[in-house]
């Protein structure tokens, strides 16, 4: 069973551009259950030759996921277009941008997390500097966090965590694989997850 949460790095982004015949537009995305809905407005007086919504797992490589063909926009009023990503990748950054004719807009970034109810969710994994740790704690109990290397040596410990999340600084850990353990202080129940530091 999963609990779904989406974190938006940017909830709304609006740009004006001179490159595509002065196309003025706004672009926003919001979570809607298990998908992400996008709203694109081509502002009054602006037009472009088609709109393509693109998705990437980095900010350089994009692939189209939705296309509106033909002339877009209107000389007299704002024109609204809607798109959806019905299968966003989970537990990793997702980048979206528009192609307005030949013009590529700046990207917006999402993180769509699916949290397991019985173990920690670690993001990003692999990590280079910091890692977000999410874990089930709806009863608001105290947890102790341990990071253990592949030789069984304790590398880091954080005690008395009462929230459902914490941030782990991985920049001081050597490259390699580790186990993150979370121990419930009341029940002594331990949940764990593997992670990698690059």
Secondary structure, DSSP 8 states (H G I E B T S, - for coil): -EEEEEEES-SEEEEE-STTTT-EEEEEEEEETTEEEEEEEE-TTEEEEEEEEEEESSSS--EEEEEEEEEEEESSS-EEEEEEETT--SSSEEEEEEEETTEE---EEEEEEEEESSS-EEESSSBSSEEEEE---TT---EEEEEEETTS-EEEEEEEE-SSEEEEE-TTS-SEEEEEEEEETTT--EEEEEEEE-
